[in-house]
Amino acid sequence: MFPVQTKRTVRTNAWYGAPGGTLIPPTTRDRAPEHPVEFVEHQQTWTRLRKHGVVASDGAAEELHLDLDDSTPVAVLDVAAHDHPRVADLPSSIRRVPRTEMGPIVEGIVHKLRLPEVVVIPVGRWRHVFEAVAKPMSAHEHWREIDAAATVELNTRDPLSFEPAHHHLLRDLVAAVVSSGGGAVQGISVVAVGMRVVLEVLPDGQMIVFVGDAAMLPGVAAVIDHHSGPR
């Protein structure tokens, strides 16, 4: 189990009226698995992520929202699709991007930071995600293989590991979530292994990026801004 963070700053700040995207003060690269995209051992991965301060936030019992602890200052960047259901009510501090750019933004951040390994963890359970993305991801042979093999994992949140050769599949998975997903349980978190970076993507067109290393922040912001389009 993840330790629980009792206050999820971004949810109480940027998405509900206060400024976001600011620096918040503290309140084996060469693993080379046989399958570059695969479900990985649950407890071992949790242990690795906890070492870098990944925590769970309070929320609905059926949802797992991830965050970073305050062992170092954490920057929070909030992003909304231009057609987000509440976009007119969101504070101006939240960056607006085309919904179609959310997949490329995640892929761009992973490449910009040269993350050797990331894992995807569902907000709900994997069955929710597979149901949401079945149609848009059906063109990917590798994804169809993962879908067909994921029997035990459907009712779990076992991490799905992506290595660099398959970051394009990660991009398309994110795009499928925001184009075909429904409620928050069909959302996903993309978590760097070995670095303090967490991205949450929700089907309504919301993305929250947590960065726990100030040196990474300019690169992350630049990727997001690069993909911003006309409103």
Backbone hydrogen bonds in HBPLUS format (Angstrom, degrees):
<---DONOR---> <-ACCEPTOR-->    atom                        ^
c    i                          cat <-CA-CA->   ^        H-A-AA   ^      H-
h    n   atom  resd res      DA  || num        DHA   H-A  angle D-A-AA Bond
n    s   type  num  typ     dist DA aas  dist angle  dist       angle   num
A0056-ALA N   A0003-PRO O   2.82 MM  53  6.04 170.9  1.82 164.6 165.9     1
A0005-GLN N   A0056-ALA O   2.40 MM  51  5.67 163.4  1.42 161.5 168.3     2
A0058-ASP N   A0005-GLN O   3.19 MM  53  6.44 133.1  2.43 168.2 160.8     3
A0011-ARG N   A0008-ARG O   3.13 MM   3  5.72 126.4  2.43 112.8 125.2     4
A0012-THR N   A0008-ARG O   3.37 MM   4  6.67 149.4  2.47 152.8 161.5     5
A0012-THR N   A0009-THR O   3.19 MM   3  5.44 126.3  2.49 101.4 114.6     6
A0013-ASN N   A0009-THR O   2.89 MM   4  5.90 131.0  2.13 149.2 163.8     7
A0015-TRP N   A0010-VAL O   3.43 MM   5  6.68 174.3  2.44 173.6 175.2     8
A0016-TYR N   A0013-ASN O   3.10 MM   3  5.52 151.0  2.19 111.7 120.6     9
A0018-ALA N   A0013-ASN O   2.80 MM   5  4.57 148.3  1.90 128.3 125.8    10
A0021-GLY N   A0076-VAL O   2.75 MM  55  4.83 108.6  2.27 142.1 160.1    11
A0024-ILE N   A0074-VAL O   3.03 MM  50  5.40 155.3  2.09 131.9 137.6    12
A0074-VAL N   A0024-ILE O   3.21 MM  50  5.40 144.2  2.35 158.4 157.1    13
A0038-GLU N   A0161-SER O   3.20 MM 123  5.37 143.5  2.34 132.5 143.0    14
A0161-SER N   A0038-GLU O   2.74 MM 123  5.37 162.5  1.77 158.8 152.9    15
A0040-VAL N   A0159-PRO O   2.98 MM 119  5.81 160.2  2.02 158.6 162.9    16
A0045-THR N   A0041-GLU O   3.13 MM   4  6.19 159.1  2.18 150.1 156.1    17
A0046-TRP N   A0042-HIS O   2.98 MM   4  6.24 165.7  2.00 157.2 161.5    18
A0047-THR N   A0043-GLN O   3.00 MM   4  6.20 159.5  2.04 148.4 153.7    19
A0048-ARG N   A0044-GLN O   3.12 MM   4  6.42 154.2  2.19 143.7 150.2    20
A0049-LEU N   A0045-THR O   2.93 MM   4  6.22 158.7  1.98 157.3 163.1    21
A0050-ARG N   A0046-TRP O   2.85 MM   4  6.01 161.6  1.89 156.6 161.5    22
A0051-LYS N   A0047-THR O   3.28 MM   4  6.44 147.7  2.39 141.9 148.8    23
A0052-HIS N   A0049-LEU O   3.01 MM   3  5.48 147.6  2.12 110.1 119.3    24
A0054-VAL N   A0049-LEU O   3.28 MM   5  5.58 167.3  2.29 134.2 132.8    25
A0053-GLY N   A0050-ARG O   2.91 MM   3  4.97 160.8  1.95 113.8 113.3    26
A0069-ASP N   A0053-GLY O   2.78 MM  16  5.09 146.0  1.89 140.7 152.1    27
A0055-VAL N   A0067-ASP O   2.97 MM  12  5.23 165.9  1.99 129.9 134.2    28
A0067-ASP N   A0055-VAL O   2.83 MM  12  5.23 146.9  1.94 153.5 156.6    29
A0057-SER N   A0065-HIS O   2.84 MM   8  5.57 163.2  1.86 166.1 167.1    30
A0063-GLU N   A0060-ALA O   2.98 MM   3  5.32 164.9  2.00 116.2 120.5    31
A0064-LEU N   A0123-VAL O   2.74 MM  59  4.70 145.2  1.86 127.1 139.2    32
A0075-ALA N   A0211-VAL O   2.86 MM 136  5.14 165.8  1.88 155.9 153.0    33
A0211-VAL N   A0075-ALA O   2.90 MM 136  5.14 161.7  1.93 152.9 157.2    34
A0077-LEU N   A0209-VAL O   2.89 MM 132  5.04 164.7  1.92 148.7 153.7    35
A0209-VAL N   A0077-LEU O   2.87 MM 132  5.04 164.2  1.90 150.9 155.7    36
A0095-ARG N   A0078-ASP O   2.96 MM  17  6.21 144.2  2.09 159.8 149.5    37
A0079-VAL N   A0207-MET O   2.83 MM 128  4.96 156.9  1.88 162.8 160.5    38
A0207-MET N   A0079-VAL O   2.88 MM 128  4.96 160.8  1.92 149.4 147.0    39
A0080-ALA N   A0095-ARG O   2.77 MM  15  6.18 155.2  1.83 165.1 173.6    40
A0097-VAL N   A0080-ALA O   2.98 MM  17  6.29 151.8  2.06 150.3 156.6    41
A0081-ALA N   A0205-GLY O   2.77 MM 124  4.87 148.9  1.87 144.1 150.2    42
A0084-HIS N   A0081-ALA O   2.99 MM   3  5.09 157.8  2.04 118.5 115.9    43
A0082-HIS N   A0097-VAL O   2.92 MM  15  5.77 133.2  2.14 144.8 149.4    44
A0087-VAL N   A0084-HIS O   3.02 MM   3  5.01 165.3  2.04 122.0 119.7    45
A0089-ASP N   A0086-ARG O   2.90 MM   3  5.48 146.1  2.02 119.2 129.0    46
A0090-LEU N   A0087-VAL O   3.31 MM   3  5.25 155.9  2.37 100.0 107.0    47
A0094-ILE N   A0091-PRO O   3.16 MM   3  5.97 168.2  2.18 121.7 125.1    48
A0101-GLU N   A0098-PRO O   2.91 MM   3  5.38 158.9  1.95 114.8 121.9    49
A0102-MET N   A0099-ARG O   3.22 MM   3  5.66 170.2  2.23 115.9 118.8    50
A0105-ILE N   A0101-GLU O   2.89 MM   4  6.04 144.5  2.02 146.7 157.1    51
A0106-VAL N   A0102-MET O   3.15 MM   4  6.41 162.8  2.18 149.1 151.7    52
A0107-GLU N   A0103-GLY O   3.06 MM   4  6.36 170.9  2.07 158.8 161.2    53
A0108-GLY N   A0104-PRO O   2.75 MM   4  5.77 153.4  1.82 141.4 149.9    54
A0109-ILE N   A0105-ILE O   2.87 MM   4  6.11 155.7  1.93 153.5 158.6    55
A0110-VAL N   A0106-VAL O   3.06 MM   4  6.28 165.8  2.08 152.8 156.6    56
A0111-HIS N   A0107-GLU O   2.98 MM   4  6.22 155.6  2.04 148.8 155.5    57
A0112-LYS N   A0108-GLY O   2.77 MM   4  5.87 161.9  1.80 149.0 154.9    58
A0113-LEU N   A0109-ILE O   3.00 MM   4  6.05 162.8  2.03 151.8 154.9    59
A0115-LEU N   A0110-VAL O   3.04 MM   5  5.41 165.9  2.06 159.7 162.9    60
A0114-ARG N   A0111-HIS O   2.99 MM   3  4.79 148.2  2.10  97.3 107.4    61
A0193-VAL N   A0117-GLU O   3.10 MM  76  5.74 167.1  2.12 153.9 149.9    62
A0118-VAL N   A0162-PHE O   3.19 MM  44  5.49 169.0  2.21 156.2 159.7    63
A0162-PHE N   A0118-VAL O   2.83 MM  44  5.49 169.6  1.84 169.5 169.3    64
A0119-VAL N   A0191-VAL O   2.89 MM  72  5.33 159.0  1.94 149.1 154.7    65
A0191-VAL N   A0119-VAL O   2.87 MM  72  5.33 172.1  1.87 161.7 163.8    66
A0120-VAL N   A0160-LEU O   2.80 MM  40  5.06 154.9  1.87 137.0 144.4    67
A0160-LEU N   A0120-VAL O   2.97 MM  40  5.06 159.7  2.01 139.9 146.6    68
A0121-ILE N   A0189-SER O   2.90 MM  68  5.21 158.7  1.95 148.3 155.5    69
A0189-SER N   A0121-ILE O   2.81 MM  68  5.21 154.1  1.88 148.6 157.5    70
A0123-VAL N   A0187-GLY O   2.99 MM  64  5.32 173.1  1.99 131.2 130.1    71
A0124-GLY N   A0185-VAL O   3.16 MM  61  4.04 123.9  2.49 123.0 116.2    72
A0128-HIS N   A0125-ARG O   3.00 MM   3  5.58 134.8  2.21 113.6 124.3    73
A0126-TRP N   A0156-THR O   3.14 MM  30  6.16 154.5  2.21 162.8 169.1    74
A0130-PHE N   A0126-TRP O   2.87 MM   4  6.09 175.0  1.87 167.9 168.0    75
A0127-ARG N   A0154-LEU O   2.79 MM  27  4.60 139.6  1.96 150.5 137.1    76
A0131-GLU N   A0127-ARG O   3.05 MM   4  6.07 155.8  2.11 139.7 146.2    77
A0132-ALA N   A0128-HIS O   3.10 MM   4  6.29 153.3  2.18 141.1 148.3    78
A0133-VAL N   A0129-VAL O   3.00 MM   4  6.23 158.0  2.05 160.3 165.2    79
A0137-MET N   A0133-VAL O   2.95 MM   4  5.74 155.0  2.02 160.5 166.0    80
A0138-SER N   A0135-LYS O   3.19 MM   3  5.26 161.6  2.22 107.6 113.2    81
A0140-HIS N   A0137-MET O   3.08 MM   3  5.66 163.9  2.10 118.6 123.7    82
A0144-ARG N   A0140-HIS O   2.94 MM   4  6.25 157.1  2.00 153.6 160.4    83
A0145-GLU N   A0141-GLU O   3.01 MM   4  6.33 148.5  2.11 148.2 156.6    84
A0146-ILE N   A0142-HIS O   3.03 MM   4  6.38 154.1  2.10 146.9 153.8    85
A0147-ASP N   A0143-TRP O   2.79 MM   4  6.02 164.5  1.81 156.3 160.7    86
A0148-ALA N   A0144-ARG O   2.89 MM   4  6.03 160.9  1.93 145.5 150.6    87
A0149-ALA N   A0145-GLU O   3.02 MM   4  6.14 145.6  2.14 141.7 150.5    88
A0150-ALA N   A0146-ILE O   2.96 MM   4  5.97 129.7  2.22 144.5 156.9    89
A0151-THR N   A0149-ALA O   2.91 MM   2  5.85 124.0  2.23 113.3  97.0    90
A0156-THR N   A0153-GLU O   2.89 MM   3  5.05 158.3  1.93 124.7 123.1    91
A0166-HIS N   A0163-GLU O   2.89 MM   3  5.84 167.4  1.91 139.0 143.0    92
A0167-HIS N   A0164-PRO O   3.25 MM   3  5.30 164.7  2.27 117.3 113.8    93
A0169-LEU N   A0166-HIS O   3.03 MM   3  5.32 133.6  2.25 102.5 114.4    94
A0170-LEU N   A0166-HIS O   3.32 MM   4  6.79 148.0  2.43 141.4 150.0    95
A0171-ARG N   A0167-HIS O   2.93 MM   4  6.25 156.3  1.99 146.1 152.1    96
A0172-ASP N   A0168-HIS O   3.08 MM   4  6.34 158.1  2.13 141.9 146.8    97
A0173-LEU N   A0169-LEU O   2.89 MM   4  6.10 143.6  2.03 142.2 152.8    98
A0174-VAL N   A0170-LEU O   2.99 MM   4  6.27 162.5  2.03 156.4 159.5    99
A0175-ALA N   A0171-ARG O   3.02 MM   4  6.30 162.5  2.05 148.1 153.3   100
A0176-ALA N   A0172-ASP O   2.91 MM   4  6.05 148.3  2.02 139.1 147.4   101
A0177-VAL N   A0173-LEU O   2.97 MM   4  6.26 152.2  2.05 148.5 155.7   102
A0178-VAL N   A0174-VAL O   3.13 MM   4  6.48 161.8  2.17 157.2 160.1   103
A0179-SER N   A0175-ALA O   3.02 MM   4  6.06 126.9  2.31 136.9 150.7   104
A0180-SER N   A0176-ALA O   2.87 MM   4  5.65 151.1  1.95 146.9 152.2   105
A0181-GLY N   A0177-VAL O   2.92 MM   4  4.83 139.8  2.08 126.0 133.0   106
A0186-GLN N   A0183-GLY O   3.03 MM   3  5.82 164.3  2.06 121.4 126.5   107
A0187-GLY N   A0184-ALA O   2.82 MM   3  5.20 157.4  1.88 122.4 123.4   108
A0188-ILE N   A0201-VAL O   3.00 MM  13  5.49 155.7  2.06 155.6 162.2   109
A0201-VAL N   A0188-ILE O   2.85 MM  13  5.49 173.8  1.86 172.5 174.1   110
A0190-VAL N   A0199-LEU O   2.68 MM   9  5.03 161.8  1.71 154.1 160.7   111
A0199-LEU N   A0190-VAL O   2.86 MM   9  5.03 157.7  1.90 147.6 154.6   112
A0192-ALA N   A0197-VAL O   3.08 MM   5  5.49 173.3  2.09 155.3 157.5   113
A0212-GLY N   A0196-ARG O   2.83 MM  16  4.90 172.9  1.83 154.1 152.7   114
A0198-VAL N   A0210-PHE O   3.06 MM  12  5.10 158.9  2.11 140.7 146.1   115
A0210-PHE N   A0198-VAL O   2.77 MM  12  5.10 173.8  1.77 164.1 166.3   116
A0200-GLU N   A0208-ILE O   2.85 MM   8  5.18 161.0  1.88 150.0 156.5   117
A0208-ILE N   A0200-GLU O   2.96 MM   8  5.18 153.7  2.03 141.6 150.0   118
A0202-LEU N   A0206-GLN O   2.90 MM   4  5.24 166.3  1.92 160.3 162.6   119
A0205-GLY N   A0202-LEU O   3.05 MM   3  5.91 164.8  2.08 129.8 132.8   120
A0216-MET N   A0213-ASP O   2.92 MM   3  5.61 152.0  2.00 120.6 128.5   121
A0217-LEU N   A0214-ALA O   3.24 MM   3  5.29 142.7  2.39  99.4 109.5   122
A0220-VAL N   A0216-MET O   3.16 MM   4  6.41 160.1  2.20 157.5 163.6   123
A0221-ALA N   A0217-LEU O   2.97 MM   4  6.16 172.7  1.97 163.7 165.1   124
A0222-ALA N   A0218-PRO O   2.91 MM   4  6.03 152.9  1.99 145.2 153.0   125
A0223-VAL N   A0219-GLY O   3.12 MM   4  6.34 152.3  2.19 144.9 150.9   126
A0224-ILE N   A0220-VAL O   3.17 MM   4  6.51 165.8  2.20 154.9 157.8   127
A0225-ASP N   A0221-ALA O   2.93 MM   4  6.13 169.1  1.94 154.6 157.9   128
A0226-HIS N   A0222-ALA O   2.90 MM   4  5.96 148.1  2.00 142.3 151.1   129
A0227-HIS N   A0223-VAL O   3.29 MM   4  6.57 140.9  2.46 142.9 151.5   130
A0227-HIS N   A0224-ILE O   3.11 MM   3  5.40 132.4  2.35 101.9 113.9   131
A0228-SER N   A0225-ASP O   3.17 MM   3  5.10 159.5  2.21 100.6 106.8   132
